[in-house]
């Protein structure tokens, strides 16, 4: 998941993506938890597990911090001034909410407390602190919703 400090408004330049931002079908809601948690490395580890194609970028829009999320298949979200606006075939904000809730439940571990075990069959297990403390196993994906 990358983070770029000087991001132009993706909504003003949709040609830079492989999909068209359709604002007619977008939905908006309160951004809970606060989008600032996206800057923390711990939740970003879990986001990568739950949605491997999710990319996040932080920037400014009219002098206000904003986040832009996008994922394979044309799903996108913009978080600005406490509101998340999202569109595309899948909603990305519930994935963020799930990852943040899981991160908090685990005691808000930093990136260095995570480990991964890869099995010979290609399956993987993400863990915190010790391999016995499994967070997500092979086949983990985005939350239902």
C-alpha angles and dihedrals in degrees: 000000000000129000121206120187097201104051121160115220104281089205089063093050110035090158089080089070133062092243140049119253105233107199092179091072097035121118128208132206141154113294103236121195098040111263091235088083087071087075091061115097094217097065090041090061089056092044088057090053095048097041113015094185096052115119125187130195130183123210146132131279117185088343093305124114113250138174126217120200126187135170139187113288097039103287115145143167135192119201113199131158095348095312128106118206115188141171145162130083095309132037111237101190095072087057089054091047091050093049093048092048090050091047091052092046088054092054097263097284119198122233092267093062094061124090135176132213117202116201125213090252090059095255118134138208123202115206141176121230096335134027088245091064097073117188101179132358134206113305093033112152142157119317120261114264 
